[in-house]
Amino acid sequence: MSKSNRLDHENVSIDSLVHYLKERCGCQDVQHRKVARGDDPPDFWLSIDGKTFAVEETSIAEEATVKGIDNARRKGSTHGFLGAKWEGEAQDELTALMQHAVSCKRSKLEQKGVPEQCRDIILLLYDAYGYGDAGDAGKALLRVRGYDWFHSVFWAESFTDRHNELYPHEPGRTGRFLCTKEGQWAT
């Protein structure tokens, strides 16, 4: 994935989160600041009605993963992430992708000392390739070890268009919290 694509999904994801906080949770003052490349993690600092959060964003699957799966299918492999599968298989694959994201992001955040700066960390997951809706993601997250280390986990869905208010040149996406320690956000 190119750097420009990485910036794209970060911008799409943070807009989805900010939109949700304002429209669904009634948060009045939501400000974000992108961290300069090389100074991350976190990817963003977010102020919500005066409370500061670190936000770390990741796509649950990289383009190379999807291309590798497509190549395996073309070569006759019947065991790929994409395509028709039983619900249990899809949940297992989504859980594995989310486990990888949770483990990697937590490790990077701890190595950088982010929890010492700000204990309230939001993990922002972007479903760039349509692995599941928020309901599927919520079920899969419950099977992920260590997700509750984060203050909140937010799911930005793919293929749901709306106007992107923060980055108008990017598509807008809907999303929702899969888990949160903030009562008013659990709508």
ABEGO torsion letter per residue (X at the ends): XBAAAAAAAAAAAAAAAAAAAAAAAGBABBBBBBBBBGAOOBABBBBBGGBBBBBBBBBABBAAAAAAAAAAAAAGBABBABEBBBAAAAAAAAAAAAAAAAAAAAAAAAAAGAAAABABBBBBBBBAAGAEBAAAAAAAAAABBGAAABABBBBBBBGBBBBBAABAABBBBBBBBABBABAAABX
